[in-house]
Amino acid sequence: MIILYSTHCPRCTVLEKKLNSKGIKYDIVDDEDTIVNKGFMTVPMLEVDGQALDFGKAVKWVGEQPDEN
C-alpha cells in the first residue's frame, strides 16, 4: 500500500507527477490534521508498506520502480 501525504505544494505536485509517470497506484491524504497526527513535519511524505519516505527518499524510490504503464 502506498500513501502520498500532500498539501499540494510544488514539491508534492512533483512527486505526484513522478508517481503517475511510473503508473504507480497510490492513495492521497491531504488532511493536515491527519498529516500532523502521523508525526510528519514536512510534506510530501510517501508511505510505502508502512515505511515513511521524505521527498528525497521518495523520489529515489520512485525512480527505482519499473514502469507500470
C-alpha positions as CSV (number, residue, x, y, z in Angstrom):
1,M,0.0,0.0,0.0
2,I,1.3,3.4,-1.0
3,I,0.1,6.7,0.5
4,L,1.1,10.2,-0.5
5,Y,0.7,12.8,2.2
6,S,0.4,16.1,0.4
7,T,-0.7,19.7,0.8
8,H,-0.5,20.1,-3.0
9,C,2.6,22.3,-2.6
10,P,5.1,22.4,-5.6
11,R,7.2,19.5,-4.2
12,C,4.0,17.5,-3.6
13,T,3.0,18.1,-7.2
14,V,6.4,17.0,-8.5
15,L,6.2,13.7,-6.5
16,E,2.7,13.1,-7.6
17,K,3.7,13.6,-11.3
18,K,6.6,11.2,-10.8
19,L,4.3,8.5,-9.3
20,N,1.8,9.0,-12.2
21,S,4.5,8.8,-14.8
22,K,5.5,5.4,-13.5
23,G,1.9,4.2,-13.3
24,I,2.2,3.6,-9.5
25,K,-1.1,3.4,-7.8
26,Y,-1.4,5.3,-4.5
27,D,-3.9,6.9,-2.2
28,I,-3.5,10.6,-1.3
29,V,-4.1,12.1,2.2
30,D,-4.3,15.9,2.2
31,D,-5.9,16.4,5.6
32,E,-3.4,18.5,7.5
33,D,-4.6,17.2,10.9
34,T,-4.0,13.6,9.7
35,I,-0.6,14.5,8.4
36,V,0.4,16.1,11.8
37,N,-1.1,13.3,13.8
38,K,1.2,10.9,11.8
39,G,4.1,12.9,13.1
40,F,5.1,14.3,9.7
41,M,6.5,17.8,10.0
42,T,7.1,18.3,6.2
43,V,5.4,17.2,3.1
44,P,5.4,15.4,0.8
45,M,5.8,12.2,2.6
46,L,5.4,8.9,0.9
47,E,4.4,5.8,2.9
48,V,5.3,2.6,1.3
49,D,4.1,-0.6,3.1
50,G,4.3,1.3,6.4
51,Q,7.7,2.9,5.8
52,A,7.7,6.7,5.6
53,L,10.0,8.4,3.0
54,D,10.7,12.1,2.8
55,F,10.8,13.9,-0.5
56,G,14.4,12.9,-1.4
57,K,14.0,9.3,-0.5
58,A,10.6,9.1,-2.2
59,V,11.9,10.5,-5.5
60,K,14.8,7.9,-5.3
61,W,12.3,5.1,-4.5
62,V,10.0,6.1,-7.4
63,G,13.0,6.2,-9.8
64,E,13.9,2.7,-8.9
65,Q,10.5,1.3,-9.7
66,P,9.8,-0.3,-13.0
67,D,7.2,1.4,-15.3
68,E,3.8,0.0,-14.7
69,N,2.3,1.7,-17.8
